[in-house]
Amino acid sequence: MSLGPASLAALVLVGLVIKVCDDYLDGADEEVFQGSGPVGGYVIHASSRGILAYALLVVLVAAYLDFEIAASFFLSAYTVGMVGLNQVNRLPSGLYPMVESAFVVGFGFLATGGLYLPALACTVAIQALDDLVDRESDRLNGTRSWCKSWGVIPTLLVFGIAASLALYLNWSLTVTALGLSRLLTWVLDRQIRWGRELK
């Protein structure tokens, strides 16, 4: 499966929303809103409380461009976000994280069909790679990560298995998504510096 321009744009947009939302949830404290937190800090600071509305708008645009790409990766990110949470505490939905995750997985397969599994495997690989690359900064900042919870070797194994499965299921989508994830991380990481210079 090769991605056309609309599908590629949808992947970029949904990736941007996932990255900003992930960092918003990881660092939703005063430092982030001042633009001095982790990745996404200045984006969140600049849009202030409008970040939710902007995120919804961007997801809608991504879904318009390519519904299956946008839905499969957004739902995959939601599912992966449940991993590592305290499984004893209930979420705002009233469900435990793994139960809610199971519902999202079921809906993901129902809504996007065969694209959900490679998107899920790819998202797991991206999360594991991000945690491996950022393990030192996460340790210093006290940010929750798979490396911190499971250790470096288990996280590396998860990355290898997930990336291999994703490549087997859809190699072109996997290569594109992995490359875009690193590019978005690089760009958004530097927007913190840009944000400080604009102040």
Contacts in CASP RR format, 6 or more apart in sequence:
PFRMAT RR
TARGET T0000
AUTHOR 0000-0000-0000
METHOD contacts of the structure
MODEL  1
MSLGPASLAALVLVGLVIKVCDDYLDGADEEVFQGSGPVGGYVIHASSRG
ILAYALLVVLVAAYLDFEIAASFFLSAYTVGMVGLNQVNRLPSGLYPMVE
SAFVVGFGFLATGGLYLPALACTVAIQALDDLVDRESDRLNGTRSWCKSW
GVIPTLLVFGIAASLALYLNWSLTVTALGLSRLLTWVLDRQIRWGRELK
1 170 0 8 1.000
1 172 0 8 1.000
1 173 0 8 1.000
2 172 0 8 1.000
3 11 0 8 1.000
3 69 0 8 1.000
3 172 0 8 1.000
3 173 0 8 1.000
3 176 0 8 1.000
6 65 0 8 1.000
6 66 0 8 1.000
7 65 0 8 1.000
7 66 0 8 1.000
7 69 0 8 1.000
8 176 0 8 1.000
9 62 0 8 1.000
9 65 0 8 1.000
9 66 0 8 1.000
10 62 0 8 1.000
10 63 0 8 1.000
10 65 0 8 1.000
10 66 0 8 1.000
10 69 0 8 1.000
10 70 0 8 1.000
11 62 0 8 1.000
11 66 0 8 1.000
11 69 0 8 1.000
11 73 0 8 1.000
11 176 0 8 1.000
11 177 0 8 1.000
11 180 0 8 1.000
12 180 0 8 1.000
12 184 0 8 1.000
13 58 0 8 1.000
13 59 0 8 1.000
13 61 0 8 1.000
13 62 0 8 1.000
13 65 0 8 1.000
13 70 0 8 1.000
14 58 0 8 1.000
14 59 0 8 1.000
14 62 0 8 1.000
14 69 0 8 1.000
14 70 0 8 1.000
14 73 0 8 1.000
14 74 0 8 1.000
15 73 0 8 1.000
15 77 0 8 1.000
15 180 0 8 1.000
15 181 0 8 1.000
15 184 0 8 1.000
16 58 0 8 1.000
16 184 0 8 1.000
16 188 0 8 1.000
17 55 0 8 1.000
17 58 0 8 1.000
17 59 0 8 1.000
17 62 0 8 1.000
17 74 0 8 1.000
18 73 0 8 1.000
18 74 0 8 1.000
18 77 0 8 1.000
19 39 0 8 1.000
19 40 0 8 1.000
19 181 0 8 1.000
19 184 0 8 1.000
19 185 0 8 1.000
19 188 0 8 1.000
20 40 0 8 1.000
20 43 0 8 1.000
20 44 0 8 1.000
20 51 0 8 1.000
20 55 0 8 1.000
20 188 0 8 1.000
21 55 0 8 1.000
21 77 0 8 1.000
22 77 0 8 1.000
22 81 0 8 1.000
23 32 0 8 1.000
23 38 0 8 1.000
23 39 0 8 1.000
23 40 0 8 1.000
23 41 0 8 1.000
23 44 0 8 1.000
23 188 0 8 1.000
24 32 0 8 1.000
24 40 0 8 1.000
24 44 0 8 1.000
24 51 0 8 1.000
26 38 0 8 1.000
26 143 0 8 1.000
26 144 0 8 1.000
27 37 0 8 1.000
27 38 0 8 1.000
27 143 0 8 1.000
31 37 0 8 1.000
32 38 0 8 1.000
32 40 0 8 1.000
32 41 0 8 1.000
32 44 0 8 1.000
32 45 0 8 1.000
33 41 0 8 1.000
33 44 0 8 1.000
33 45 0 8 1.000
33 48 0 8 1.000
34 45 0 8 1.000
35 41 0 8 1.000
35 42 0 8 1.000
35 44 0 8 1.000
35 45 0 8 1.000
35 192 0 8 1.000
35 195 0 8 1.000
35 196 0 8 1.000
36 192 0 8 1.000
36 196 0 8 1.000
37 192 0 8 1.000
38 137 0 8 1.000
38 141 0 8 1.000
38 143 0 8 1.000
39 185 0 8 1.000
39 188 0 8 1.000
39 189 0 8 1.000
39 192 0 8 1.000
40 188 0 8 1.000
40 191 0 8 1.000
40 192 0 8 1.000
41 191 0 8 1.000
41 192 0 8 1.000
42 191 0 8 1.000
42 192 0 8 1.000
42 194 0 8 1.000
42 195 0 8 1.000
42 196 0 8 1.000
43 51 0 8 1.000
43 188 0 8 1.000
43 191 0 8 1.000
44 51 0 8 1.000
45 195 0 8 1.000
46 195 0 8 1.000
47 54 0 8 1.000
59 70 0 8 1.000
59 74 0 8 1.000
62 69 0 8 1.000
62 70 0 8 1.000
62 74 0 8 1.000
63 70 0 8 1.000
63 71 0 8 1.000
67 112 0 8 1.000
68 112 0 8 1.000
68 113 0 8 1.000
68 115 0 8 1.000
69 115 0 8 1.000
69 119 0 8 1.000
71 108 0 8 1.000
71 111 0 8 1.000
71 112 0 8 1.000
72 108 0 8 1.000
72 111 0 8 1.000
72 112 0 8 1.000
72 115 0 8 1.000
72 116 0 8 1.000
72 119 0 8 1.000
72 120 0 8 1.000
73 119 0 8 1.000
73 122 0 8 1.000
73 123 0 8 1.000
73 177 0 8 1.000
75 104 0 8 1.000
75 107 0 8 1.000
75 108 0 8 1.000
75 111 0 8 1.000
75 112 0 8 1.000
75 116 0 8 1.000
75 119 0 8 1.000
76 116 0 8 1.000
76 119 0 8 1.000
76 120 0 8 1.000
76 122 0 8 1.000
76 123 0 8 1.000
76 124 0 8 1.000
77 123 0 8 1.000
78 101 0 8 1.000
78 104 0 8 1.000
79 101 0 8 1.000
79 104 0 8 1.000
79 105 0 8 1.000
79 120 0 8 1.000
79 123 0 8 1.000
80 120 0 8 1.000
80 123 0 8 1.000
80 124 0 8 1.000
80 127 0 8 1.000
81 127 0 8 1.000
82 97 0 8 1.000
82 98 0 8 1.000
82 100 0 8 1.000
82 101 0 8 1.000
82 104 0 8 1.000
83 101 0 8 1.000
83 127 0 8 1.000
83 146 0 8 1.000
84 97 0 8 1.000
84 144 0 8 1.000
84 146 0 8 1.000
84 149 0 8 1.000
85 97 0 8 1.000
86 97 0 8 1.000
87 96 0 8 1.000
87 97 0 8 1.000
87 98 0 8 1.000
88 96 0 8 1.000
89 96 0 8 1.000
89 97 0 8 1.000
90 96 0 8 1.000
91 97 0 8 1.000
91 100 0 8 1.000
93 100 0 8 1.000
95 103 0 8 1.000
105 116 0 8 1.000
105 120 0 8 1.000
108 116 0 8 1.000
109 116 0 8 1.000
109 117 0 8 1.000
112 119 0 8 1.000
115 170 0 8 1.000
115 173 0 8 1.000
117 169 0 8 1.000
118 165 0 8 1.000
118 166 0 8 1.000
118 169 0 8 1.000
118 170 0 8 1.000
118 173 0 8 1.000
118 174 0 8 1.000
119 173 0 8 1.000
119 177 0 8 1.000
121 162 0 8 1.000
121 163 0 8 1.000
121 165 0 8 1.000
121 166 0 8 1.000
121 169 0 8 1.000
121 174 0 8 1.000
122 162 0 8 1.000
122 163 0 8 1.000
122 166 0 8 1.000
122 170 0 8 1.000
122 173 0 8 1.000
122 174 0 8 1.000
122 177 0 8 1.000
122 178 0 8 1.000
124 158 0 8 1.000
124 162 0 8 1.000
124 166 0 8 1.000
125 159 0 8 1.000
125 160 0 8 1.000
125 162 0 8 1.000
125 163 0 8 1.000
125 166 0 8 1.000
125 174 0 8 1.000
125 178 0 8 1.000
126 177 0 8 1.000
126 178 0 8 1.000
126 181 0 8 1.000
127 146 0 8 1.000
128 146 0 8 1.000
128 155 0 8 1.000
128 156 0 8 1.000
128 158 0 8 1.000
128 159 0 8 1.000
128 160 0 8 1.000
128 162 0 8 1.000
129 159 0 8 1.000
129 163 0 8 1.000
129 178 0 8 1.000
129 181 0 8 1.000
129 182 0 8 1.000
130 181 0 8 1.000
130 185 0 8 1.000
131 138 0 8 1.000
131 145 0 8 1.000
131 146 0 8 1.000
131 147 0 8 1.000
131 148 0 8 1.000
131 155 0 8 1.000
132 147 0 8 1.000
132 152 0 8 1.000
132 155 0 8 1.000
132 156 0 8 1.000
132 159 0 8 1.000
133 185 0 8 1.000
134 143 0 8 1.000
134 145 0 8 1.000
135 145 0 8 1.000
135 147 0 8 1.000
135 148 0 8 1.000
135 152 0 8 1.000
137 143 0 8 1.000
138 144 0 8 1.000
138 145 0 8 1.000
138 147 0 8 1.000
138 148 0 8 1.000
139 147 0 8 1.000
139 148 0 8 1.000
142 148 0 8 1.000
146 154 0 8 1.000
146 155 0 8 1.000
146 158 0 8 1.000
147 155 0 8 1.000
150 158 0 8 1.000
163 174 0 8 1.000
163 178 0 8 1.000
166 173 0 8 1.000
166 174 0 8 1.000
167 174 0 8 1.000
167 175 0 8 1.000
END
